[in-house]
Amino acid sequence: MKIHPTAIIAADAQLEDGVEIGPYCIIGSDVKIGKNTIIGPHTVIDNYTRIGESCHIFQFCSIGAPPQDLKFGGEKTTVIIGNFNTIREYVSIHRGTSADTGMTIMGDHNLLMAYVHIAHNCKLGNNVIIGNSTGLAGHVHVEDYAIISPLSGVHQFCRIGAHCIVGGASAVVKDIPPYAMANGNRATLFGLNMIGLQRRNFPESAIAGLKQAYRIIFRSDLLLEEALEKARTEVEDCPEVRHFINFIQESKRSICR
């Protein structure tokens, strides 16, 4: 381990082999940091935080601070961060509240650009990219490979679907379906994320099925429940189409249209 002499580390913090702690960092109590993770200068890792292996956390970040929720009573809640994540300058990630899981969770291979804020009880999947100065309010769920462009804001309890892309400076107040493009204030849909689907080598049959399902659900005159049932019965079944339909059907905040 490489620990700068100006860093302040709680006695019960657990640091694995290869961890680097930069100048003027503060590592709180009951913190665990995995192998080969680098913590940049002036970063605060607060109590009860878990960070996986081979992450790179740049300078001036704040991870594991208590949530900005007036109902929070100081209970023991956590931030859990997976492996191979890149967290750039001035990112803040807050602990969960007991109103939900008690955890703020991030998976593996994610990129959080500068000034991103992840609020309490958010859940990020794997390979997510969140652009500069974007804020996720509490209880937001972001699925794998989603991209949220800079200067965007996501309302609490919203879901951002897998492989979708949200354009810059968007205000997201409803769920964004997987595989879609959304943009604006308030965010509206602009079709499927065709470039993203092609870049990730989705089968042509899956893309064709998603196109057909999208047309039925968002470009017909049917009521939503009727459109979902028609898409389920008429579109050739595959995991992508099934996820697209189920995501919309399970929405509690309603779907961006």
N, C-alpha and C positions, 0 to 999 in steps of 0.2 A: 504494500500500500504506500501511496505517496500522499501524506497529509501535511499541508502547510502549517507552520508553527503558529500562525495567527488564527487558525480555525478553532472553533469551540465545539466540542463534541461531548454529548451526554455520556455518562459512564456506562449506561446500559444499551447504548446504540451498538448494533451489530453490523460490521463492515467486512465483506468477504474479500478474498484475494484479488489484487489488481485494482481496487478502488482508488480513485484520486479525488482528494478534497482540496479545492483551491483556497486562496487567501480570503480571510475574513468570513468564511462560511460558518453557519450555525446549524448543527445537527442535533435535533431534539431527542427527548426520551422515547424509548421503545420504537426506535427507527431501525429498519433493516434495509441494507443496500447490497445488491447482488454483485457478482464478480465483474470486474473490468468496467464498472460504471464510473463516469467522470462527472464531478460536480464543479461547475465553474465558480469564479470568485463572487463573493458577496451574496451568495444564495442561502436561503433559509429553508431547511427541511424540517418541518414542525413535527410534533409528537405523533406517534402511531402510524407513521407513513411506511409503506412497503414499496421498494423500488427494485425491479428485476436486474438482469444482467445486461451488460454492454449498452447501457443507455448513456446519452450525452446530454447533460443539462447545463445550459450556458449560463452566463453571469446574470445576477440580479433577479433570479427567479424566486418565487414564494410557493412552496408546495406543502400542503397539509395544514394550512391555517384553518381556524374555526370558520364555519360557514357564515355568510351574510344573511342570516335568517333570524328574525326576532324571536322565533319560537325555540331556538336552540338553547338548551339549558346546560351546556358544558359536558354532556355525556361523552363517553369514549367512543368515537367513530373514527373511520380510517380513510386514507387514500391508498389505493392499490394500483401500481403501475407495472406493466409487464416488461418484456425484454426488447432490446434493440430500438428503443424510442429516442427521437431527437426532440428536445424541448428548448426552443430558442429564447432570446433575451426577454426578460420582464414577464414571462408567463406566470400566471397564478392559477393554482389548482386547489380547491377547497375541500375539506373533509365533508363526509355525508352528514345527514341528520337522522335521528331515530324515526322520523316520520315515514321513512321508506326503508331501504336496505341497511342504512347506516354506513354505506360505503360510496365513495366516488371511484370509479374503476376505468382503467385504460388498458387495452390489450397490448399487442406487439407491433413493432415496425410502423409506428405512427410518427407523423411530423406535425408539431405545433409550432407555427411561426411566431415571430416576436409579438408581444403584447396580447396574446390570446388569454382569455379567461374561461376557465372551466369551473362552473359552480357546483354546489353540493348535489350529490346523488346522481350526477351524470354518469353515463356509461358509454364508453367508446370501444368499438371493436378493434379490428386489425387493419393496418395499411390505410388508415384515415389521414387525410391532409386537411389542416385547418389554417387558413390564411391569416396574415397579420391583422391585429386589432379586432378580431372576431370574438364575440362573447356568447357563450352558451349559458342560459339561465338554468335554474335547478331542474333536476329530473329529466334532462334531455338525453335521449338515446340516439347514438350515431352508429349505423351498421358498417360492416367491412367495406373498404375501398371508397367510401364517400369522400367527396371533396367539397369543402365550404370555402368560398373565395373571400378575400380580405374585406374588412369593414362591415361584416354582416352581423346580425343579431338574431338569435334563435330564442323564441318564447319558451317559458317553462312547460315541461311535459310534452314537448313536441318530439317527434321521431324523424330522423333523417335516414332514408332507406339506402340499402347497399348499392354501390356503383352509381349513385346519382351525383350530380354536380349542381351546386348552388352558386349563382353568379355573384359578383362583387357588390357590396353595399346593399345586400338584400335584407329585408325584414321578414323573417319566417315566423308565422303565427299559427300555421297548421302543418300537419305531417306532409313530408315530401316523399312520394312513392319511390321505391327502388328503381334503378335503371333510368331515371328521368332527369330532365334539366329543368331548373327553376330559377327565376330571377325577379327582382323588383321589390317595391315597397307599396303594398304587401306582395310577397312573392307569389307568382303564378307560374304555371307549367308552360314549357315551350317544346314539348315532345320528348322523345327518348334521347338518352345520352349515347348516340350512335358511335361517336368517335371513341368514347371510353369502352363500349362493348366490343368494338372491333380491335382496339389495342390489346384488350385482354383475351382475345381469341375465343369469344363466345361462339358456339356453333351457329351456323346460318339458320338452322331450324329453330333455335331458341330465339334469335333476333326476329325472325318472321312471326313467331308466336307472340312475342311481346308487342310487335307493331299491331297485330290484329287485336290483341286484348286492349291496348291503349285506345285504338279507334272506337271499339265498342263502349268502353267505360267513359271516355272523356269527349268523344265527338259524335255521340248519338243523342237522340232525344229521350232515351230511356231514363227512368229513375235509377238511382245508384244501385239499389238492391237488384232491380231487374237486369241492369247492365252486368253486374257481377255474376249473376246466375247464367246469363247468356254467354259471357266469356268463359265461364267454367265448363259449360257444356259444348260450346262450339269450337273453342281453340284447342289445338292439339296439346295434350298435357306434357309438361316437362318441368323440372324443378324451378326454373326461372319464372315461368308463367304462374306456377302455383304460388311462389313466394310473392309475386306482384299482386295477385288477387287477394291472398290471405292478408297481406300487409294492409291493403285498403279496407278490407272487411273488418279488421280488428282495430281500426282507428277509433280513438276516444275523443280526440280534439277535432276531428274531421280532416278531410284531405284537401291539400292545395289543389285547385282546379285550373 
